[in-house]
């Protein structure tokens, strides 16, 4: 599993809030009789790898941080992976990542989520440039 470091201690809290919001959003969009005919698209302009690594200060490293366990791995999911795990699912996913190595890692999510692979578009490009083009 490859990840990259970003954010601080608040990142886990932010990603958990994003997860809860996405679940609520897709639930509403599928349950609402008028909305269920609309297509839901999740766009992540800075998608990363689908995972993240904990950012450590020089004083925070403990044995527990060095040896990941399955429960702690849940906190290492990035927003792209979280979006793919949401039930009910989105109709389409657009992940944009400029960094080539992160882009390659992100492509592996298609094999991890084969039931959603045909609904995932992964773009290796500057997010601003792609989004301007996509919105046209």
C-alpha positions as CSV (number, residue, x, y, z in Angstrom):
1,X,0.0,0.0,0.0
2,X,1.4,3.3,-1.0
3,X,0.3,6.6,0.5
4,X,1.6,10.1,0.9
5,X,1.9,12.4,3.8
6,X,-0.4,15.4,4.1
7,X,-2.4,17.3,6.7
8,X,-2.2,17.2,10.4
9,X,-4.1,15.8,13.3
10,X,-7.3,17.4,12.0
11,X,-7.1,15.4,8.7
12,X,-8.6,12.2,10.2
13,X,-11.5,14.3,11.6
14,X,-12.0,16.1,8.3
15,X,-12.0,12.8,6.3
16,X,-14.5,11.2,8.7
17,X,-16.8,14.2,8.2
18,X,-16.4,13.9,4.4
19,X,-17.4,10.2,4.6
20,X,-20.5,11.0,6.7
21,X,-21.5,13.8,4.3
22,X,-21.0,11.5,1.2
23,X,-23.2,8.8,2.7
24,X,-25.9,11.3,3.6
25,X,-25.7,12.8,0.1
26,X,-26.0,9.6,-1.8
27,X,-28.7,8.3,0.5
28,X,-30.8,11.4,-0.1
29,X,-30.2,11.4,-3.8
30,X,-31.3,7.8,-4.1
31,X,-34.2,8.0,-1.7
32,X,-35.7,11.2,-2.9
33,X,-38.1,10.4,-5.7
34,X,-37.3,13.5,-7.8
35,X,-33.6,13.4,-7.2
36,X,-33.0,9.7,-8.0
37,X,-33.2,10.5,-11.7
38,X,-30.2,12.7,-11.5
39,X,-26.7,11.5,-11.9
40,X,-24.3,11.8,-9.0
41,X,-20.7,12.6,-9.7
42,X,-17.9,12.6,-7.1
43,X,-15.0,14.9,-8.3
44,X,-11.7,14.9,-6.3
45,X,-9.4,17.4,-7.8
46,X,-6.4,16.5,-5.7
47,X,-7.0,12.8,-5.3
48,X,-3.6,11.6,-4.2
49,X,-3.1,7.8,-4.0
50,X,-6.3,6.7,-2.2
51,X,-4.3,6.3,1.0
52,X,-2.4,8.7,3.2
53,X,0.4,8.3,5.6
54,X,0.4,9.8,9.1
55,X,2.4,13.0,9.5
56,X,4.6,12.6,12.5
57,X,6.5,15.1,14.6
58,X,9.9,14.1,15.8
59,X,8.4,13.4,19.2
60,X,5.2,11.5,18.2
61,X,6.6,8.3,16.8
62,X,5.7,5.3,18.9
63,X,5.8,1.5,18.3
64,X,2.0,1.6,17.7
65,X,2.5,4.1,14.8
66,X,5.2,1.9,13.3
67,X,3.1,-1.3,13.2
68,X,-0.2,-0.7,11.6
69,X,-3.2,-2.8,12.5
70,X,-6.4,-3.3,10.6
71,X,-8.4,-0.8,12.9
72,X,-5.8,1.9,12.5
73,X,-5.7,1.4,8.7
74,X,-9.2,2.9,8.5
75,X,-7.7,6.2,9.5
76,X,-5.2,6.0,6.6
77,X,-7.8,6.0,3.8
78,X,-7.7,9.0,1.5
79,X,-10.8,10.8,0.2
80,X,-10.8,8.9,-3.1
81,X,-10.9,5.5,-1.4
82,X,-13.5,6.8,1.1
83,X,-15.7,7.9,-1.8
84,X,-15.5,4.5,-3.5
85,X,-16.5,2.8,-0.3
86,X,-19.7,4.9,0.2
87,X,-23.0,3.1,0.0
88,X,-25.1,3.8,-1.9
89,X,-22.5,4.6,-4.6
90,X,-22.1,7.6,-6.9
91,X,-23.0,7.1,-10.5
92,X,-19.5,8.4,-11.6
93,X,-16.2,9.2,-10.0
94,X,-13.6,11.6,-11.4
95,X,-10.2,11.6,-9.7
96,X,-7.6,14.1,-10.8
97,X,-4.0,13.9,-9.8
98,X,-1.1,15.8,-11.3
99,X,1.7,13.8,-9.7
100,X,2.5,10.8,-12.0
101,X,3.4,8.4,-9.3
102,X,0.3,9.2,-7.2
103,X,-1.7,8.9,-10.4
104,X,-0.4,5.3,-11.0
105,X,-1.2,4.3,-7.4
106,X,-4.7,5.8,-7.8
107,X,-5.3,3.6,-10.9
108,X,-4.9,0.5,-8.6
109,X,-8.2,1.5,-6.9
110,X,-10.0,0.2,-10.1
111,X,-8.8,-3.3,-9.4
112,X,-9.7,-3.0,-5.7
113,X,-13.2,-1.8,-6.6
114,X,-14.0,-3.8,-9.8
115,X,-17.8,-3.3,-9.4
116,X,-17.1,0.5,-9.8
117,X,-14.2,0.4,-12.2
118,X,-16.3,1.3,-15.2
119,X,-17.6,4.4,-13.4
120,X,-14.2,5.7,-12.5
121,X,-12.2,8.2,-14.5
122,X,-8.7,9.0,-13.4
123,X,-7.0,12.0,-14.9
124,X,-3.2,12.7,-14.8
125,X,-3.3,16.5,-15.3
126,X,-3.3,19.8,-13.5
127,X,-6.7,20.0,-11.7
128,X,-7.5,23.6,-12.7
129,X,-6.8,23.0,-16.4
130,X,-8.9,19.8,-16.5
131,X,-11.8,21.3,-14.5
132,X,-12.0,24.3,-16.8
133,X,-12.1,22.0,-19.8
134,X,-14.6,19.5,-18.1
135,X,-17.0,22.3,-17.1
136,X,-17.2,23.6,-20.7
